[in-house]
Amino acid sequence: MRTVSKRVWLFGFGACVWVALGCSGATRRGVVVMKVSETEAHVGLGAGEVKSGDRLTLLRYLCTGPKSTNCEMRPVGRGVVVQVINDDYSVARFDAPNGLTERDRVELTQPPE
């Protein structure tokens, strides 16, 4: 019975740490929701998360190997927020040599300190 109690305690502790890290807000991430043109898109980052002029990194899962089993997220372009629409969405302009697709990820680029 003692082993079960330890497992439950460890699971609960791990869940608390995971939630605390997930809610820390250290990195703002969103997704390309809708393409407006070949270089502009609505992204899932809104007021309180970004402001006009903030720089973004465009990320995409790139897969290699047989049956594309080895996938990792890599930067494929850069962008800038041109307009904050509301609390949930913004318009961003991207320089993406490999194109821009819906469901690409975006991440707020932290200014160098």
N, C-alpha and C positions, 0 to 999 in steps of 0.2 A: 504494500500500500504506500510505503514511503516513496518508492520510485515514481509512482503516478503523481504524487504531490509535487515532486521536483520537476517533472515534465510539464505539468500545468503551470507552475511558477515560471519556469524558463520560457515557455510559450508566451505567457502574459507579459513578461519582461521584454522579450523580443518584439512583440507587437507594439508595446509602448515606445520603444526606441525607434522602430520603423515609422510610426506615426509622427513622432517628434522630428525626425529627419525629413520626412516628406512634407511637413508643414513649415519648415524653416524658411522657405522662400529665398534661398540663396541663389537659385538660378530660375529665371522666368522662362518658361517654355510654353509654346503653343503649337498650332497646326495651321497649315494653309487650308482655309475653308472653301474659298471660291476664287478662281482666277478671274480677274477683270480684263487683263490683256496678257500679252506674252511676258511682260515685265512687272505687272502690278497684280496684287491679290489682296483679298480680305484675309486677315490672320486672326486667330483666336487669342489675342492679347488686347485688353482694353484699358480704359481709364483706371488709374491706380497701379497698373502694371507697366505701362509704357507711356511715352509722350512723343509728340512730333520731334523728329530729329534723332531719336534713339536708333542705334545701329543694331542690326540683327544678323545672325548667321543662319543660313538655310541648310538643313540637314536632311539626309535621305539614307534609308537602309540600302546598302549595296551588298549583294550576295555573290559569292564565288564558290567554286567547287562543284562536285557532282550533285545534281538535284538541288542546287542553291541552298545547301544546308549551313554554310558558314556565312552568316550575315552580320554586319556591324554598321552602326550609324556613322556616317562621315559627312564633313562639310562639303557642299556642292555649290555654294554661292554666298553672297553677302547682300544685305539690304538695309533700307532705312525706312522708318515709320514716317509717312507723309501726312496722315490724318488719323486722329482717334475718333471713331464713329460713336461708340457708347462704352458702357462698362465691360462689354464682352469682346468687341471687335475693333480692329484698326485696319487702315489701308497701308500697305507697304510696297515699296518699289525695290526690285531685286536685280542684281547683276549675276545671272546664273548661266554660265556657258553651256551647261547640259540641259537647259530648259527648266521650267517651273511646273510642278504638277500639284494638283490637289492632294492633300494628305501628306505632303512633305512637312517636316517639323521645322519650327523656327525657335531660336533661342536668343535671348537678349545678350548682346555682347557687352561684357563689363568693360568700362573704361579703364585704361592702365592706371595703376595707383603709384 
